[in-house]
Amino acid sequence: MSWLDTETPSAMLNGDIETDFLVDESSEATLRIQHDGAANRAKITAQDISSTSFTARLTHVQYGTYNGDDAVLLRFNFEFRFENESIKRLKSASIRLTLEETRDSTLVDPSPRNPKNDPKIVVIAPVQVCGEVKKEVKSRHWLLRIPVQYSNFGLNAGPEGEFGIESEVNIDHRMWINGYTTSDDYHHEDNIVIWDIKENETQESGILHRFPTTLVAVLPKEPKLPVKLTGLVQPSIAFSLNPLRLRSKRDDPIYLDMKTPKGQPFAPTLDFNSPDFPWQDVVNILPEYTVRQFLNNFSKTFRLM
């Protein structure tokens, strides 16, 4: 019998986590979520990896002002499906959202293209989410060799003594999410937001299954062009024989036409920078996590109930 006729354990593991499809990036006819010309498409990006999957959705679009400038509040929901405490769980993920001006609903870049007229991200929430602490106790042992020397006729000699020292060290582990804004060298202001998520390494139970986020961006001023939103989600599975299978799809951007809202507005008469704006209602993280918001250029930490 040939070795090709024998199914090895590694082959079976690889079959369990095999993707439903592989994207050939050299082909123009790649499988992706396509733009149909409408504003505020709900599904940003999605992918199935056998019994593991993720979906990114745009759930809220609200136009208003930030310090008097035209702005938009966007709310998102990221859903991750996987088996907890298994080799197919998602142990980390990176979410990247990019806002750029566009000429019209065709999502074609304006000519001339001016990156400095792209939306400016001024608020993101959350900036940091910390899960409950899981303590790990480790014993550490140090072996010291100390020479016991004496002098005899000008020569130093003597035996070496060995002493063992042992202590217990407490190491705290958390699930965490960090958010930050960035841009490339062509921009003077940040038009990209990134959220990095990582599981609690001690619990090995995976990342959050459901993760809502929010941002506020000041819109293009001159000319006042519409905006396209591009989303990219890059997950990491705890075990995979072929990491190329986790390559993210390049789905079409979402079109924001500067006028069409989505969902019920939050305090529609208030400026997004108003101290009375109800951020507690906008962002909703599970109560066991501590959330740090970035609001009005200062950090505010609170526990959601």
Buried (B, 14 or more C-beta within 10 A) or exposed (E): EEEEEEEEEEEEBBEEBBBEEEBEEEEEEEBEBEBEEEBBBEEBBBBEBBEBBBBBBBBBBBBBBBEEBBBBBBBBBBBBBBEEEBBBBBBBBBBBBBBBBBBEBEBEBBEEEBBEBBBBBBBBBBBBBBBEEBEEEEEEEEEEEEEEEEEEEEEEEEEEEEEEEEEEEEEEBBBBBBBBBEBEEEBEBBBBBBBBBBBBEBBBBBBBBEBBBBBBBBBBEEEEBBBBBBBBBBBBBBEBEEEEBBEBBBBBBBBBBBEEBBEEBBBEEBBBBBEEBEBEEBBBBBEEBBBBBBBBEEEEEEEBE
